[in-house]
Amino acid sequence: MTSPIVKRSIVIAGHKTSVSVEDAFWTALKDIAASRGSTVAELVATIDAGRQNGNLSSAIRLFVLDYCRAATGGNIEREGGRGKTAATAAAAPPLK
């Protein structure tokens, strides 16, 4: 399965920037934003504000990955830690 990387423009905190992510990540990001009653721009602004290093495209991919892990109860090692990371906890969908 291929998902081409596409460059998209987005406005964050009043300034225009571009991100390059695969279609699958962009679709997931739109779904996550919709499930939270948010826009993609608002969600990307939150991701941007919370990233500690790396570029925004990578931060978006990691956010989507962490969100999916949290949603499925995944417990996969990442960045030398075990279990939920701070990013996973922040990405977790609201409990019903």
C-alpha positions in Angstrom: 0.0 0.0 0.0 1.4 3.4 -1.0 0.4 6.7 0.3 2.2 9.5 -1.5 3.6 12.4 0.5 1.7 15.6 -0.4 2.7 19.1 0.6 -0.2 21.1 2.2 -0.4 24.7 3.3 -2.0 25.5 6.6 -2.3 28.6 8.7 -1.1 28.3 12.3 -1.3 31.1 14.8 -1.8 33.6 11.9 1.2 32.5 9.8 1.1 30.2 6.8 3.3 27.2 6.7 3.4 23.9 4.8 3.6 20.3 5.9 4.5 17.3 3.9 2.8 14.1 5.1 1.4 11.0 3.5 -2.3 11.0 2.6 -3.0 8.3 5.2 -1.7 10.5 8.0 -3.6 13.6 6.7 -6.8 11.6 6.5 -6.3 10.4 10.1 -5.5 13.9 11.2 -8.8 15.2 9.7 -10.7 12.3 11.4 -9.1 13.0 14.8 -9.9 16.8 14.5 -13.5 16.0 13.5 -13.9 13.6 16.5 -12.7 16.4 18.8 -15.0 19.0 17.3 -11.9 20.9 16.1 -10.5 22.0 12.8 -7.3 20.6 11.3 -5.7 24.0 11.7 -6.5 24.1 15.5 -5.2 20.5 16.0 -2.0 21.2 14.1 -1.5 24.4 16.1 -1.8 22.2 19.3 0.7 19.7 17.9 3.0 22.5 16.9 2.9 24.1 20.4 3.6 20.8 22.1 6.5 19.5 20.0 9.9 19.5 21.6 12.1 18.9 18.5 11.9 17.8 15.0 9.9 19.3 12.2 6.1 19.8 12.1 5.5 17.0 9.6 7.2 14.5 11.8 5.3 15.8 14.9 2.1 15.2 13.0 3.0 11.7 12.1 4.0 10.9 15.7 0.8 12.5 17.1 -1.4 10.3 14.8 0.7 7.2 15.7 0.4 8.0 19.5 -3.4 8.7 19.1 -3.9 5.3 17.4 -1.8 3.5 20.0 -3.8 5.1 22.8 -7.1 4.3 21.0 -6.2 0.7 20.6 -4.5 0.2 24.0 -1.2 -0.2 22.4 1.9 -0.6 24.6 4.7 -0.3 22.2 8.1 0.9 23.2 9.1 4.3 21.7 12.0 6.7 22.4 13.5 4.5 25.0 10.4 4.4 27.2 7.8 1.8 27.9 4.0 2.2 27.9 2.3 5.5 27.6 4.4 8.6 26.8 3.4 12.1 27.5 2.5 12.5 23.9 0.3 9.3 24.0 -1.5 10.6 27.0 -2.2 13.9 25.3 -3.2 12.2 22.1 -5.6 9.8 23.8 -9.2 10.1 22.7 -11.7 11.1 25.4 -13.1 8.3 27.5 -16.8 7.6 27.1 
